[in-house]
Amino acid sequence: MVEMLKNENRQYDETVIKALLYSISLFPIGTYVYLSNGETAQVIDVNPDNPKNPIVQLLGEKDADGAPKTLQTDDNDIKIMRPIDKQELEDVMKSLTQRESGEAQPAQTGK
């Protein structure tokens, strides 16, 4: 795969390589990820010009019109730090559900 991406000798058609990257992105559509700004998000689309920086939907965030908030990740501003494993996702979803329902969070003590 690395050799294909380098494509030094132009062995592979650039359109085919882009199509391949679109379909097997580093972060496939549906993947839950942590972002560099501390937010949690789900990958909802691939950026065909830069497959390592997909479009994500922020979990628990809405735009002013109530629609789910989406953003384009990039190399300079907001980056994907890593994917979230199943247990972490369950914890995040539980926390979001509690926040949305107005349940009090357990008090954290320093003792």
C-alpha positions in Angstrom: 0.0 0.0 0.0 2.8 2.4 0.9 4.4 1.8 -2.5 1.1 2.5 -4.2 0.8 5.8 -2.4 4.3 6.8 -3.3 3.6 6.0 -6.9 7.1 7.1 -7.8 7.2 5.5 -11.2 3.6 6.4 -12.0 2.7 2.7 -12.2 -0.8 3.3 -10.9 -3.5 5.5 -12.2 -3.9 8.4 -9.8 -7.7 8.2 -10.1 -7.7 4.6 -9.1 -5.4 5.3 -6.1 -7.8 8.1 -4.9 -10.8 5.8 -5.3 -9.0 3.1 -3.3 -8.1 5.5 -0.5 -11.7 6.8 -0.5 -13.0 3.3 0.1 -10.4 2.3 2.7 -9.7 5.5 4.5 -7.5 5.5 7.6 -10.7 6.3 9.5 -13.6 4.5 7.8 -17.1 6.0 7.9 -18.7 5.1 11.2 -15.5 5.1 13.2 -15.7 7.0 16.5 -12.6 9.1 17.3 -11.1 11.5 19.8 -10.2 14.9 18.3 -7.3 17.3 19.3 -9.8 19.8 20.7 -11.0 17.3 23.3 -14.3 16.5 21.5 -15.5 13.0 20.6 -16.9 12.5 17.0 -18.0 10.0 14.4 -16.5 9.9 10.9 -19.4 10.6 8.5 -17.6 11.2 5.2 -14.2 10.9 3.6 -12.3 14.0 2.2 -11.3 12.8 -1.3 -8.6 15.4 -1.5 -7.0 14.4 1.8 -8.3 11.0 3.0 -6.5 11.2 6.4 -8.7 14.2 7.3 -12.3 13.1 7.1 -15.5 15.0 7.9 -16.8 14.2 11.4 -20.0 14.7 13.4 -19.4 15.9 16.9 -21.2 13.8 19.5 -23.7 15.7 21.7 -23.2 19.0 19.8 -25.8 20.8 17.7 -25.7 23.8 15.3 -27.8 26.8 16.0 -30.6 25.3 13.9 -30.5 22.0 16.0 -28.8 20.0 13.3 -25.9 17.7 14.3 -22.7 19.7 14.2 -20.1 18.6 11.6 -16.6 19.7 10.8 -13.7 19.0 8.5 -10.6 17.8 10.3 -7.3 19.1 9.0 -3.6 19.0 9.6 -3.4 22.5 11.2 -6.5 23.0 13.3 -8.5 20.0 14.5 -6.9 16.6 14.1 -8.0 13.1 14.8 -5.9 11.8 17.7 -7.0 8.2 17.7 -10.0 5.9 17.3 -12.2 5.0 20.3 -12.5 1.4 21.4 -15.8 -0.2 22.2 -15.6 0.3 26.0 -14.6 4.0 25.7 -17.5 4.5 23.3 -19.9 3.0 25.8 -18.6 5.3 28.5 -18.8 8.4 26.2 -22.4 7.5 25.2 -23.4 7.0 28.8 -22.0 10.3 29.8 -23.8 12.1 26.9 -27.1 10.4 27.8 -26.8 11.6 31.4 -25.9 15.1 30.3 -28.8 15.3 27.9 -31.3 14.0 30.5 -30.0 16.4 33.1 -28.9 13.7 35.5 -26.4 14.9 38.0 -22.9 13.6 37.5 -21.3 11.9 40.6 -19.1 14.3 42.6 -15.4 14.0 42.1 -13.5 14.2 45.3 -9.8 14.6 45.8 -9.7 12.2 48.8 
